[in-house]
């Protein structure tokens, strides 16, 4: 606690000057915490932490000055009204300054440690920091490709990323650096998927971006459609349940309810239900009429479960044609670094989940699931000429 003040013009000026100094101290402490937090955690510092550190410095000074003033100078009125008012105002303004300092320190950290580009001051500082071995820099190329099988990212994101310099901690392996780079692009730029190859010198050799498809469309099996209709779904029905669609009938015309079709419930909003059903059955639905839904027992929907799992996973599915003389021809399924779910022979027959010892032949089509970079290597192997007599390859 600060020793009591007297209401004089000189003391008032001293109090104001002291309050300004303490507020600046709290702001500097908050900025330092924000900068350090961004450097170590690569995330914005919580405002509570910045305020706590800033007020700790102010409280330490006020307690120390109060204790010393009581012991050395002999002041006694530590709880005087003017002292309490001074401390409360100082703590309040210092808290605001600490919170603002935390945000300022975080923004400064983003510029210094996260992304810097071109010939800006941050880029020059990045190179200086690298020379003393503190960080590893990764230059984003100007050419950024799209990942096949995914929606393209916003062109503004590509334009913002092109030519930028990303900074990472030192002493990372190439694989660890690659994982950090993918995480940085996904968290800072909202990119869904990243396909990147790094050289041993931390240079980007290939970079492609993609976003995850959204909505119901990607999860609908071929030959089906989604329809929104007015209905009162059972209170225990949830998305994924199989329901029967019935008309309500008409008592005046003595029209009995009629079953239209079976469908899958995808979502509800008040008295509107979204159903997935066969495309031909969807044409029979009158969007202006009202229907009744009856929940059916649970039954396995392999296609629906597969689509849901594939949509939420980092992997995607690719289709690759095996060309004559390519490195993929005469390769063993188990040697590929992807999950082969089916092989279509040259005669058109489908072999689901082929044996790992099965040998691929020219003219066949491979359906595989894997990360975008592995599927890209599989396509390259299917297009490249064989480098060895047996043509074995591990993409």
Helices and strands as residue ranges (DSSP letters): H 9-41, H 47-68, I 69-73, H 81-109, I 110-114, E 115-117, H 121-131, E 135-139, E 145-146, H 155-161, E 164-169, H 174-189, E 193-198, E 204-210, G 217-219, E 224-232, E 242-247, E 259-269, E 272-278, H 279-282, E 290-295, H 302-312, E 316-321, G 333-335, E 339-344, E 350-352, E 365-370, H 372-383
